[in-house]
Amino acid sequence: MADTHQRPASNGQQAALGREELASLLATRIGQRRIPTPAAGLNPHAATGPAADPSAVPRLTDLPGQLPVAWEVIEALQADVSAELSKRDPERALVEADRRAQARALATAAVADWAAKYAQGNTPLTADEEARVATAVFDSMFRGGRLQSLLDEDGVEDVMVDGLTAYVEYFDRPRRRVERVADTYDELIVWVNRMAGLSGHGERALTPATPMVGFRMPDGSRVTASLLTSRPSVVIRKHRIRDTGLAQLVQWGAVSPLLERFLSTCVLARLNILVVGDMGAGKTTLLRSLGREIPPAERLVTLESDRELYLDEPGPHAGPVTFAFEARQSNGERHDGKATGEVSISDMFATALRYNASRVIVGEVRSTEIVPMLQAMSAGGSGSMCTMHVRRPHAIVSRLVQLCTEAGMATDAAYHLIASSVDVVVYLTYLDETGIGGRRHRFVSHVYEVHDVVGEAGRPTTTELFAPAGSEPRAVFHNMPSFAADLELTGRFDRRWLTENPHGAWGAPLQTVRPR
């Protein structure tokens, strides 16, 4: 490769641009910097029963979160506080923030009164213990109740409950087992339905008629619960990373500075982007970050089965006008072969497109919604994006075709639709080394261009733009995209960055732990 490149001179001729000067230009324009630790993850019923009484606690109980009292006391105190709150605000006239503040104050007072009575015949609770009990009472009313202490732990990504036992998964350490997070299966089911109600999904009740439900908790965590397992089961996916952008993903090693600029410019150039990877690879986090690169002058529609993108929420920077659609589950009944009350992502497409949005983002494509998504991309929805589960990079087109044919399309028609709609595919790799003393790594490993022509076998033609190279498992530049000129027209990209900085300034090597 030549040591000098050309730049426009004042007389219209081309002047030599030295390698050091080019490196300085790249560092200045895309903020190139070394990342010291690039391997971080990409990237969160009103109780009934006797009134609270000191006799309800014959001994201190070691529960998750180290509460110094049995959970029955928390439930009884919560019932008392809920009753008092309803008495003070019977019409629910208070705004939610004020209502929660009053509930917290009532919980603190109720626990202090209970603790004073309890201390008459037992070892008094410390001030810290009282505060933790009051927090548990508040959490039981407005947050995750008995499981909230697990969700509040640093580094938690998933909480999986199998009957009465929970398994907590972290991004930086091995799984932990916690016994007895509920006293009975019925208590766990009541918790699920109460959380669904708190989240505004009262129609999503876990019952024999609807043995599978999904919803989001008040903090945004995603819950899936089922009665079809051998014991009632619940899986909670916590969104640790909710307010992030591409700059944070660079700091965590999910993308390099060069990829950050490449992907953000693809968004500005209104290319249709598909984010793919295996389960837990960080697809939603990357899609959310890309969505925050959309200019504020645009109009955006998001379609999700459960709200996870949060692009309609106010942030530090003004974003586009965003209409966030969320699917709705049925009430368990069926009429004319269709689940009553159910509204799927496919059902929402027609309405969403009438909002005259400049872009459409689908949180996750799982089924027949792939066809309206691709049609929206190919028929004027430039700059649209979605995510999809794909186990291996080479299986991307096959997975798209599979979903299209399941929706009733012929294979040849599916090939042509994919070629005319998708521009860029970003593949995320997920490497879990917590079991051998490491951590979970999530990073972009491949970027493909999908051309608007089909090859000899009838499949869409693709080009590998970024891929692993040698011992580097993360995305390194391989081939120049055909749309490089479109990127440069935005004024935020220079194709010379790709050829002069092919490794993208990943920084230090990916630190992995291998078995001895």
Summary of the structure (lengths in Angstrom):
residues: 516
radius of gyration: 26.5
end to end distance: 40.1
largest distance: 93.9
contacts: 1672
relative contact order: 0.11
helix: 34%
strand: 22%
